[in-house]
Amino acid sequence: MGVQQVIGGVDGAAGPLAIVVNGAPMETTAASLFELLCELGLGEARVATARNGAFVPAAARAGTAIVAGDRIEVVSARQGG
Amino acid sequence: MPDADPFSVYGTEIGSRLLLGTAQYPSPQVMADAVAASGAGIVTVSLRREAARGRVGDRFLALIEGLGVKVLPNTAGCRSAKEAVTTALMARELLSTDWIKLEVIANDDTLQPDLFGLVEAARTLAGEGFKVFPYTTEDLGAAERLLAAGCEILMPWGAPIGTGLGLNNRYGLETMRAYFPGVPLVVDAGIGAPSHAAAAMEMGYDAVLLNTAVAKARDPVRMARAFADAIRAGREAYIAGLMEPRDMAEPSTPVAGTPFFDIGAKS
């Protein structure tokens, strides 16, 4: 995790990272999952998150580094049967 | 007639034996009105991707939470135990409930449950403290494994999701009911008409979960009411005890004293 955080550009020097959010490729300068949600305009929204297939609790978002190639899921409640 | 005939699942008493899905209605308001008309005590919801700057989920949650019913999130669309477990964990946080309608789908055409993935996911989720409502088939072996995994309720399909074909395997469903007399059983999926729901209740099923038949009706609110009536009727009939069918006719009117009885016989 420590190495990932360096590669992930916590200091902002590494430039934008190519990641996939909800199946769509994008570039981000967010260092953490929490920063990414803010960048997406979902910082205050009631959503749940997963990184590379694993659930990330809301309380862990700020401490979860974004790494190039990450696949992030951001979901909310919808109609269902 | 006792109107209060609750059933209990995971220690929670549910006042209505109708569980209603929230998808495919013509509008959110019609959905809310249909839920109210149905008297459902539990509604199902899903988790889906939220768009950037989207607040669809916030609006939907406000609507659902205003209904005053228990919310049962599902893992609809998940194709592996791993996907279903992650989805369940997200649902628990988002909806503040440890209830999960567990779906692991095996096949796109039939949407039938992947029983192997279902048992695996149920075991993991029960270990994580979830109260699992598994969408399964009438397979008794799978049912026993789900119970051993920690499930306290089973939800076999009536027919494939969205088909409205009703109870495709009456024998299998009746066998399941007889084999697990003490386990809450809910027919989930495939119900197309109130008569299907009534038939499930007459068999002794504890409840019915449906969605499309109400949502896609010309008048969903009225259909919600029709299902509620049918489910209540089926439940009452089960408690009252259905007569045994017989092959030969038997007059319901007494034969003794029939006028002209002595001269009416055909030669």
Interface residues (C-beta under 8 A of the other chain):
Chain A: V21 N22 G23 L40 G41 L42 A45 R46 V47 A48 T49 A50 G53 A54 F55 P57 A58 E73 V74 V75 S76 A77 R78 Q79 G80 G81
Chain B: G21 T22 A23 Q24 Y25 M31 T44 V45 S46 L47 R48 R49 E50 A51 A52 R53 G54 R55 V56 G57 D58 F60 L61 I64 P73 N74 A76 K82 E83 T86 T87 L89 M90 A91 E93 L94 L95 I161 G162 A189 N211 T212
